[in-house]
């Protein structure tokens, strides 16, 4: 009988040790999962910031391109108007020369 009680006591100690080891492992797994989750969040945040910067950069480049294009178009229109004015004066000059007025 005493031997049987001793076996039960030993089994309870083993069960206690297994339970404590499982609890400790569960705690370690939780800590590891939290670390991995934080690392994943940081990586996703960094990736999102890089993507956001790229989008802003592309948007800025697009806006700058549109501004440069608009300026170039305006300059082209002014040059065309000036050229037409000079053309009309040149035609008038040639006609006057041909007709002997100058």
Buried (B, 14 or more C-beta within 10 A) or exposed (E): EEEEEEEEEEEEEEEEEEEEEEEEEEEEEEEEEEEEEEEEEEEEEEEEEEEEEEEEEEEEEEEEEEEEEEEEEEEEEEEEEEEEEEEEEEEEEEEEEEEEEE
